[in-house]
């Protein structure tokens, strides 16, 4: 079965070099190194400090257009750095979509930093302050901001996907009895519906948080899923990436969170963890598999 993260268009160093030669000739002779591939984009280091992201799927191109409109306005409002596109590319030849480049942010992704629980606990307060600022940003800062059209917090849809993924993981021997995780679904509020009035990142997990060598948060990347939605979608990062002993510090920094949002955030964390385990196995990303399994352990406890 074709997985949703498989590319619709081949993106490699040769492709990017052809695009740069025509659209940004001053960069055409710079070195180009592949950095990472996600569901929607491929990332390359150009020279010593430029990141270029090229969509691999049509949906990624649409999301990048939203990023280009949002990020320059949003960046000054937040307490942590985020990418600000400086080079906006256009379709060319057989490459069908727009793309962009920005100055590289300091740090590496949290899922590759190998921080222990004590070090992750130190992230709770700055992460809470960051999300408080993001979720408090006026919703009208850009006319390009979309609503959630993917049902990211549709409880029936997402619970069904979680149950299917847990069954697959059990069948493959990656987990045992799924009941500790199914209890997360049992705790969801009845009749809950997501709001659509808060600016959210939309895809916040350990691969999109950057930390430096000292373990401090240095940035938040990959904003293609940003939209007007419900804050619970971003709060899932707390359950997935931080030990439970750090939750109180996060909540103190973030502000009041009602029990319904907290329970839905836990469900979102579970959904993300089962997906990234399957994704990590499929694409051979050991760091993501480890991150997903550790997140599942936190949720089971």
matplotlib code that plots the C-alpha trace (Angstrom):
import matplotlib.pyplot as plt

x = [0.0, 1.3, 2.1, 1.2, 4.8, 6.1, 7.2, 5.2, 8.2, 11.9, 13.8, 17.6, 20.8, 20.7, 17.2, 18.0, 21.1, 19.2, 16.7, 19.4, 21.3, 18.3, 16.5, 19.3, 22.5, 24.6, 24.1, 24.6, 28.2, 27.7, 27.9, 24.6, 24.2, 21.0, 19.8, 16.5, 13.2, 9.9, 6.4, 6.0, 9.5, 13.1, 15.7, 19.2, 22.0, 23.3, 26.7, 27.3, 24.0, 21.1, 18.4, 16.3, 13.1, 11.5, 8.1, 8.0, 4.2, 1.5, 0.0, 3.5, 3.5, 0.2, 1.4, 4.6, 2.6, 0.9, 4.3, 5.7, 2.8, 2.8, 6.3, 7.8, 4.9, 4.9, 8.6, 9.0, 6.1, 7.6, 10.2, 12.1, 13.5, 11.5, 12.4, 11.9, 12.0, 14.4, 14.5, 11.2, 11.5, 9.0, 8.1, 10.7, 11.1, 9.8, 9.7, 6.1, 6.0, 7.3, 10.1, 12.0, 15.3, 16.1, 19.0, 19.7, 18.6, 21.0, 20.7, 19.6, 16.2, 15.1, 14.6, 18.4, 19.7, 19.5, 18.5, 17.5, 14.4, 16.1, 17.3, 13.9, 12.3, 14.3, 12.5, 9.1, 9.1, 10.5, 8.2, 5.2, 6.2, 6.6, 3.2, 1.5, 2.9, 1.9, -1.6, -2.0, -1.1, -4.0, -5.7, -5.9, -2.1, -2.3, -5.2, -3.6, -4.1, -6.3, -8.7, -8.2, -9.4, -7.9, -9.9, -6.7, -8.7, -11.7, -11.9, -13.8, -11.4, -8.2, -9.2, -9.9, -6.5, -4.9, -6.6, -5.5, -1.9, -1.7, -3.0, -0.3, 2.4, 1.2, 1.2, 4.7, 5.9, 6.8, 4.3, 2.6, -0.9, -2.3, -4.7, -2.4, -2.8, -6.4, -7.1, -6.0, -9.0, -11.4, -10.6, -11.6, -14.5, -17.9, -19.2, -16.1, -15.6, -12.4, -12.4, -11.1, -9.9, -6.3, -3.1, -1.4, 1.7, -0.3, 2.5, 4.5, 6.7, 10.3, 11.5, 10.3, 12.0, 15.6, 18.0, 21.6, 24.5, 23.5, 20.0, 18.3, 15.5, 16.8, 14.0, 10.8, 10.7, 8.4, 5.3, 3.4, 0.6, 0.0, -3.7, -6.5, -7.5, -7.7, -4.7, -5.0, -3.2, 0.0, -0.3, 0.2, 4.0, 3.9, 2.6, 4.8, 8.1, 8.3, 8.3, 5.2, 7.2, 7.7, 4.0, 3.4, 6.2, 4.9, 1.3, 2.6, 4.4, 1.6, -1.4, -4.7, -5.6, -8.9, -9.2, -10.9, -8.1, -5.5, -7.2, -7.5, -3.8, -2.9, -4.9, -3.1, 0.3, -0.7, -1.8, 1.5, 3.6, 2.0, 2.3, 6.0, 6.9, 5.4, 6.8, 10.3, 10.4, 9.2, 11.9, 14.7, 14.8, 16.0, 15.9, 12.2, 11.5, 13.2, 11.4, 8.0, 8.6, 9.7, 6.7, 4.5, 6.2, 5.4, 1.8, 1.5, 2.7]
y = [0.0, 3.5, 5.3, 9.0, 9.9, 8.5, 11.1, 12.1, 13.8, 12.9, 15.7, 15.4, 17.5, 17.7, 19.0, 21.7, 22.7, 23.2, 25.4, 27.5, 28.0, 29.8, 31.4, 32.1, 32.2, 33.6, 30.3, 28.0, 27.1, 26.6, 23.1, 21.2, 18.4, 16.5, 16.9, 15.1, 14.0, 14.4, 13.5, 16.5, 18.1, 17.3, 19.6, 20.5, 22.5, 25.0, 26.5, 26.7, 28.2, 28.1, 25.5, 24.9, 22.9, 21.5, 19.8, 16.1, 16.0, 18.5, 19.0, 20.1, 22.9, 24.2, 24.1, 25.9, 28.8, 29.2, 29.2, 31.9, 34.1, 33.4, 33.1, 36.5, 38.1, 35.5, 35.3, 38.6, 37.6, 34.4, 33.8, 31.1, 31.4, 30.0, 29.8, 33.0, 32.3, 34.6, 32.9, 32.0, 29.8, 29.0, 26.0, 25.4, 22.7, 19.4, 20.6, 21.6, 23.6, 26.6, 26.1, 28.2, 28.8, 30.3, 30.8, 27.6, 27.7, 26.6, 23.1, 19.6, 17.9, 16.7, 13.2, 13.0, 14.8, 11.8, 13.9, 12.0, 12.7, 15.3, 17.2, 17.0, 18.2, 21.5, 22.1, 22.3, 25.9, 27.4, 25.1, 26.3, 30.0, 29.4, 27.8, 30.5, 33.1, 31.2, 30.4, 34.0, 35.4, 37.2, 35.0, 37.7, 38.4, 36.9, 36.4, 33.2, 31.2, 28.1, 26.2, 22.5, 20.6, 17.3, 16.5, 16.4, 16.3, 14.3, 11.9, 9.1, 9.2, 9.4, 6.8, 4.4, 5.1, 4.6, 1.2, 0.1, 1.1, -0.5, -3.7, -3.5, -2.9, -5.8, -8.1, -7.0, -7.7, -4.1, -3.8, -6.3, -5.9, -2.6, -2.0, 0.5, 2.8, 2.1, 3.5, 6.8, 6.7, 5.6, 8.9, 11.2, 13.6, 12.6, 14.9, 17.1, 19.2, 21.1, 24.9, 26.8, 30.1, 29.5, 29.8, 26.4, 24.8, 21.7, 19.2, 19.7, 16.7, 16.0, 16.2, 19.8, 21.0, 22.1, 21.9, 22.9, 21.0, 22.2, 20.8, 24.2, 24.9, 26.9, 26.8, 25.3, 24.3, 22.9, 25.1, 23.7, 22.4, 25.8, 26.7, 28.1, 25.2, 23.9, 24.3, 20.6, 19.7, 21.3, 20.3, 16.7, 17.4, 17.5, 14.0, 12.6, 14.3, 15.2, 13.0, 13.4, 15.0, 18.0, 18.5, 20.8, 23.2, 23.3, 24.1, 26.8, 28.5, 27.9, 28.9, 27.2, 24.0, 22.3, 18.6, 18.0, 19.7, 17.7, 14.4, 15.2, 16.3, 12.9, 11.2, 13.4, 12.4, 8.7, 9.2, 10.8, 8.2, 5.2, 7.0, 7.9, 4.4, 3.0, 5.8, 5.5, 1.7, 2.2, 4.9, 3.4, 6.3, 4.7, 7.9, 8.4, 4.8, 5.2, 8.5, 6.9, 3.9, 6.1, 8.3, 5.2, 4.1, 7.5, 7.3, 3.7, 4.9]
z = [0.0, -0.9, 2.3, 2.6, 3.1, -0.1, -2.6, -5.7, -7.3, -7.0, -5.3, -5.2, -5.3, -9.0, -9.1, -6.6, -8.4, -11.6, -9.8, -8.1, -11.4, -13.0, -10.0, -7.5, -9.6, -6.8, -5.0, -8.0, -7.1, -3.4, -2.0, -1.5, 1.0, 1.7, 5.3, 5.7, 4.1, 5.7, 4.6, 2.4, 1.8, 1.2, 3.0, 1.8, 3.3, 0.7, 1.5, 5.2, 6.6, 4.1, 4.3, 1.2, 1.4, -1.7, -1.7, -2.6, -2.7, -4.1, -0.6, 0.6, -2.0, -0.7, 2.9, 2.0, 0.5, 3.9, 5.6, 3.3, 4.1, 7.9, 9.1, 8.5, 10.4, 13.2, 13.9, 15.9, 18.2, 19.5, 22.2, 20.2, 16.6, 13.7, 10.0, 8.0, 4.2, 2.4, -1.0, -2.6, -5.6, -8.4, -10.5, -13.3, -16.0, -14.7, -11.1, -10.6, -7.3, -5.4, -2.8, -0.3, 1.5, 5.0, 7.3, 9.3, 12.9, 15.7, 17.1, 16.2, 16.4, 19.8, 18.6, 17.7, 20.8, 23.1, 26.1, 29.3, 31.3, 33.5, 30.5, 28.9, 32.0, 31.6, 28.4, 30.0, 31.0, 27.8, 25.8, 27.8, 27.3, 23.6, 23.2, 25.4, 23.0, 19.9, 21.0, 22.2, 18.8, 17.1, 14.5, 11.9, 11.5, 8.0, 5.6, 4.3, 7.5, 6.8, 9.0, 9.8, 6.7, 7.7, 10.9, 13.0, 16.2, 14.9, 17.8, 16.0, 13.0, 15.0, 17.6, 14.8, 13.3, 16.7, 17.2, 13.7, 14.3, 17.7, 16.2, 13.5, 16.1, 18.2, 15.2, 14.3, 17.8, 18.6, 21.5, 23.7, 25.2, 23.7, 26.7, 28.5, 25.4, 24.8, 28.2, 26.9, 24.5, 27.3, 29.1, 26.2, 27.0, 25.5, 22.8, 22.7, 19.5, 18.6, 18.4, 15.4, 16.8, 17.9, 15.8, 16.2, 14.8, 13.9, 13.7, 16.9, 17.9, 18.7, 15.1, 14.9, 18.1, 18.0, 21.0, 21.4, 22.9, 26.4, 25.9, 25.6, 23.1, 20.2, 17.6, 16.2, 12.5, 9.9, 10.0, 7.0, 9.2, 10.9, 10.9, 13.0, 15.2, 18.8, 21.1, 22.2, 18.9, 20.1, 23.7, 22.7, 22.7, 26.5, 26.8, 24.0, 24.7, 28.4, 31.5, 33.6, 36.4, 34.1, 33.3, 36.2, 35.2, 31.6, 32.8, 35.1, 32.2, 29.7, 31.8, 32.5, 30.6, 31.3, 31.7, 28.4, 26.4, 28.5, 27.7, 24.0, 23.9, 25.4, 22.6, 20.0, 21.5, 21.2, 17.6, 16.8, 18.5, 16.7, 13.4, 13.8, 14.9, 11.7, 9.6, 11.2, 10.5, 6.9, 6.0, 8.2, 10.7, 13.9, 15.9, 15.1, 16.0, 19.4, 20.0, 19.2, 21.4, 24.3, 23.8, 24.0, 27.2, 28.7, 27.7, 29.0, 32.4]

ax = plt.figure().add_subplot(projection="3d")
ax.plot(x, y, z, "-o")
ax.set_aspect("equal")
plt.show()
